[in-house]
């Protein structure tokens, strides 16, 4: 029989070995009583310090991995919703179609969203975040230092690229009876774009009065919105012509003020 030596007690109390059963405790102390070095005794008992550390890492990694998978699943659902909304419209879309497009069961979808409106709201929030990044880029101080024509072309190209890439965006904004969240979004986005243009005009043409900047920004945004509806419905060849006409019209309108 082995004895409870000071070495064996310290080894356990210092948690340099992880004992999960009476059998492992027996193996560890037996190895010590045979004169094995403490480290070898730990290896004999199997549950050593490295294993404890590995288990702790896995324990903490699991919630992080679950969150990462959840984020990926939400992104996949929103991508699928964008496709469904663009193909059949908001009214005809439903959670079953979105789940099928995403390649998951409706039950899996309901783990993240309760209904179609929640999905649409999340998708609209994602659009808003992306638009904010676009605005931040094309209306930056660095962009404002460009000559007038490249500056305006860059803004138009970036805005059109967003709208062409996300046809469902306009479907969500045209919901007949929008929720409060959608109503505020429809109202806020044009105002945000107008504000960005006003700030850009102030940098490029500080001599303009605040009233003139506001009027010019309003006309620019409204003209862009009007032509955008035609662009989204046009065939590719006609779309290129319309983009050219849009740029020509805005250049001719703004150049006397900003050029």
C-alpha positions in Angstrom: 0.0 0.0 0.0 1.1 3.5 -0.7 1.2 6.3 1.9 -0.2 9.8 1.8 3.1 11.7 1.4 3.6 15.4 1.5 4.5 15.3 -2.2 1.3 13.6 -3.2 -0.9 16.0 -1.2 0.9 19.1 -2.7 0.5 17.7 -6.2 -3.2 17.4 -5.8 -3.8 20.6 -3.9 -1.7 22.6 -6.4 -4.0 21.2 -9.2 -1.0 20.1 -11.2 -3.0 16.9 -11.8 -6.7 16.6 -12.4 -8.2 13.6 -10.5 -11.7 12.7 -11.7 -12.2 9.3 -10.0 -11.0 7.1 -7.2 -9.2 4.9 -9.7 -7.2 7.9 -11.1 -6.3 8.9 -7.6 -5.1 5.4 -6.9 -3.0 5.3 -10.1 -1.4 8.7 -9.4 -0.4 7.9 -5.8 0.7 4.4 -6.8 3.0 5.8 -9.4 4.5 8.2 -6.8 5.0 5.3 -4.3 7.0 3.5 -7.0 9.5 6.4 -7.1 8.4 7.9 -10.4 9.1 11.6 -10.8 6.0 13.7 -10.2 5.5 14.6 -13.8 5.6 10.9 -14.9 3.2 10.1 -12.2 0.8 12.7 -13.6 1.1 11.2 -17.0 0.4 7.8 -15.5 -2.8 9.2 -14.0 -3.8 10.5 -17.5 -5.6 13.6 -16.4 -2.7 16.0 -16.3 -2.4 19.7 -16.4 -2.4 20.0 -20.2 -5.6 18.1 -20.4 -7.2 20.4 -17.8 -6.1 23.4 -19.8 -7.4 21.9 -23.0 -10.8 21.2 -21.5 -11.0 24.7 -20.1 -10.3 26.1 -23.6 -13.0 23.9 -25.2 -15.4 25.0 -22.5 -14.9 28.7 -23.2 -14.7 28.2 -27.0 -18.0 26.5 -27.3 -20.2 29.6 -26.6 -18.0 31.6 -29.0 -18.4 29.0 -31.7 -22.2 28.9 -31.1 -22.4 32.6 -31.4 -20.3 32.6 -34.6 -22.6 29.9 -36.1 -25.6 31.9 -35.1 -24.3 35.0 -36.8 -23.6 33.0 -40.0 -27.1 31.5 -39.9 -28.7 34.9 -39.5 -26.7 36.2 -42.4 -27.7 33.2 -44.5 -31.4 33.8 -43.7 -31.2 37.5 -44.6 -29.5 36.6 -47.9 -32.3 34.2 -48.6 -34.9 36.8 -47.7 -33.4 39.3 -50.0 -33.6 36.8 -52.9 -37.2 35.9 -52.1 -38.4 39.5 -51.6 -36.8 40.4 -54.9 -38.3 37.5 -56.8 -41.9 37.4 -55.5 -42.4 40.7 -53.6 -43.0 41.2 -49.9 -46.7 40.2 -49.9 -46.0 36.8 -51.5 -42.9 36.0 -49.4 -43.3 33.9 -46.3 -41.0 32.2 -43.8 -41.4 28.8 -45.5 -40.0 30.2 -48.8 -37.2 32.0 -47.0 -36.2 28.9 -45.0 -36.2 26.8 -48.2 -34.1 29.4 -50.0 -31.7 29.4 -47.0 -31.5 25.6 -47.0 -32.9 25.2 -43.5 -36.1 24.0 -41.9 -38.8 26.6 -40.8 -38.2 25.5 -37.2 -34.5 26.5 -37.5 -35.5 29.8 -38.9 -37.9 30.4 -36.0 -35.0 30.1 -33.6 -33.8 33.5 -34.9 -36.9 35.3 -36.3 -40.6 35.0 -35.2 -42.1 36.1 -38.5 -41.5 37.7 -41.9 -41.7 41.2 -40.6 -38.8 40.6 -38.2 -36.7 39.3 -41.0 -37.6 42.3 -43.2 -36.7 44.7 -40.3 -33.3 43.0 -39.8 -32.7 43.1 -43.6 -33.6 46.8 -43.6 -31.2 47.4 -40.8 -28.4 45.7 -42.7 -29.1 47.9 -45.7 -29.0 51.0 -43.6 -25.6 50.0 -42.2 -24.2 49.4 -45.7 -25.6 52.7 -46.9 -23.9 54.5 -44.0 -20.6 52.9 -45.1 -21.2 54.1 -48.7 -22.0 57.6 -47.5 -19.0 57.7 -45.2 -16.8 56.8 -48.2 -18.1 59.0 -51.0 -18.8 62.0 -48.8 -15.5 61.9 -46.8 -13.1 64.8 -46.6 -10.7 63.0 -48.8 -13.4 62.5 -51.5 -14.3 66.2 -51.2 -10.8 67.1 -52.3 -11.4 65.6 -55.8 -12.2 67.7 -58.8 -15.9 68.3 -59.2 -16.6 65.8 -62.0 -14.8 62.8 -60.5 -16.4 63.7 -57.1 -19.9 63.7 -58.4 -19.4 60.6 -60.7 -18.0 58.7 -57.7 -21.1 59.5 -55.6 -23.5 58.5 -58.4 -21.6 55.3 -59.2 -21.5 54.2 -55.5 -25.1 54.9 -54.9 -26.2 53.1 -58.1 -24.0 50.1 -57.2 -25.8 49.7 -53.9 -29.2 50.0 -55.4 -28.5 47.6 -58.3 -27.0 45.1 -55.9 -30.0 45.2 -53.6 -33.3 45.2 -55.6 -35.2 44.1 -52.4 -34.3 47.4 -50.8 -36.9 49.3 -52.7 -39.5 46.5 -52.2 -39.1 46.9 -48.5 -39.4 50.7 -48.7 -42.6 50.4 -50.7 -44.6 48.1 -48.4 -48.2 49.4 -48.5 -48.7 49.5 -44.7 -45.2 49.7 -43.2 -44.5 49.3 -39.5 -43.3 52.2 -37.5 -39.7 51.0 -38.1 -40.1 51.0 -41.9 -42.0 54.3 -41.9 -39.1 55.9 -40.0 -36.6 54.3 -42.4 -38.4 55.5 -45.5 -38.4 59.0 -44.0 -34.8 59.0 -42.7 -32.8 57.7 -45.6 -33.6 60.5 -48.1 -33.0 63.0 -45.4 -29.6 61.5 -44.6 -28.6 61.6 -48.2 -29.7 65.2 -48.5 -27.8 66.1 -45.4 -24.7 64.4 -46.8 -25.0 66.4 -50.0 -25.5 69.6 -48.0 -22.3 69.0 -46.1 -20.4 68.2 -49.3 -21.7 71.4 -50.9 -20.5 73.4 -47.9 -17.0 72.0 -48.2 -16.8 72.5 -52.0 -18.6 75.9 -52.2 -18.5 77.7 -48.8 -19.7 80.8 -50.5 -23.2 79.3 -51.0 -25.8 80.3 -48.5 -27.4 77.6 -46.2 -30.7 78.1 -48.0 -29.0 77.5 -51.4 -27.2 74.5 -50.2 -30.4 73.0 -48.8 -32.3 73.7 -52.0 -29.6 72.3 -54.2 -29.3 69.2 -52.1 -33.0 68.7 -52.1 -33.2 68.9 -55.9 -30.2 66.6 -56.4 -31.7 63.9 -54.2 -35.2 64.1 -55.7 -33.8 64.0 -59.2 -31.7 61.0 -58.4 -34.7 59.2 -56.8 -36.9 59.9 -59.8 -34.4 58.6 -62.3 -33.5 55.6 -60.0 -37.0 54.1 -60.4 -36.5 54.1 -64.2 -33.0 52.6 -63.9 -34.2 49.7 -61.8 -36.8 48.7 -64.3 -34.7 49.3 -67.4 -32.9 46.6 -69.5 -29.1 46.7 -69.3 -28.6 48.6 -72.5 -31.1 51.3 -71.6 -29.8 51.4 -68.1 -26.3 52.5 -69.4 -27.9 55.3 -71.4 -30.0 56.4 -68.4 -27.0 56.5 -66.1 -25.2 58.7 -68.7 -28.2 61.0 -68.9 -28.4 61.2 -65.1 -24.8 62.2 -64.7 -25.1 64.8 -67.5 -28.2 66.4 -65.9 -26.7 66.6 -62.4 -23.4 67.9 -63.8 -25.1 70.6 -65.7 -27.3 71.5 -62.7 -24.5 71.6 -60.1 -21.4 72.7 -61.9 -22.4 76.4 -62.0 -22.7 76.2 -58.2 -19.8 73.9 -57.3 -17.5 73.6 -60.3 
